[in-house]
């Protein structure tokens, strides 16, 4: 049956034709809601399966979502050539396997199979000729890097990523990659707004624009990755603006120097030291592969050199060991546990409180280095409200599971907001305990104990 001639009547819209012409091996497509993304992707994968034998995947965030979005559309597309007449006999060339959500092409052995990112193991070990990845913004980074991309390597398969912007996530990262000259041979990113596809009535677009917040319209209809998602604490736009600001050194010279240290807890994480003085955040110091004692030694050197007014260290997990080592050396750092209850009732824990204070600081003119990693990390976390109407920030682990990395740089900066620092324009910004490291190191055990108790007063 491999010699059967099959005609597939796929008539793409004008914007879809433009997309098809510009496609490369990896195409990242940002299109507004109701534009016809699914129609395009189904047409693409069916054509590919007809032309080249292989396994093709349609992946949605959940399997039931893939079935709801694509299964009927996929069968409808194949129905026009499901039965062919050959030498006067009707021959079935397409078979639907409902229970497995597989379309089998009997004439050449190709398969189109629906998958859900909620069951990534179902994709492991597969050799894919091509993949449609729908609603990429809702998928974890590992799905692409650890499962789908390796599955495409053997056959040099292709991938089409489709979706609508939704803050900082895998979709925004891949879209950015498709815009970079270094990847232009194999990657391309395309964007089509509601004013470019002719898919929606102009009156409906205007009514929708007037009915929703501006950020929602920008995100859903203009495919603006800078638009703040509804549950995004800090928008990418605000973070980028903070990276462009300049602060007069004279205006912040008398503010206290605050030191925040985020300690790596996972193999791929970095330890980060961040200094902030008033509205100015300095370039973070990133330390890779440092053990507890080595990290404590770097902190000690920075303390002696910079004489910060306060030190705040994420004491969760191995971070507590860093605090203990510093304490033994006579340097008293505030041991901050991200999960501890906030003293402010509007936040569910300390980390949420610190991040919200940092967001307010950015809104009031906070200036950060023009560091792409820091800017991206500031826009990563989402938030929600619990049953007590308290704000709950997305945890480091949740962000890591969703994006493949944790916001170590941003967490180091947020630690500088652990306490309300009173900016005193008439006092020195040094802290006496750091004026002479040798003197501090020789203090009595009882004095160190009392200082330690004071430094951990947040437990009360």
Secondary structure by P-SEA (a helix, b strand, c coil): cccbbbbbbccccaaaaaaaaacccbbbbbbcccccaaaaaaaaaaaaaaccbbbbbbccccaaaaaaccaaaaaaaaccccccccccbbbbcccccccccbbbbcccbbbbbbbbcccccccccccccbbbbcccccccccccccccccccccccbbbbbbbccccccaaaaaaaaaacccccccbbbbbbcccccccccaaaaaaaaacccaaaaaaacccccccccccccccaaaaaaaaacccccccccccbbbbbbbbbccccbbbbbbbbcccccccbbbbccccaaaaaaaaaaaaaaccccccccccccaaaaaaaaaaaacbbbbbccccccccccccccaaaaaaaaaaaaaaabbbbcccaaaaaaaaccccccccccbbbcccaaaaaaaccccaaaaaaaaaaacccccccccccccccccccaaaaaaccaaaaaaaaaaaacccc
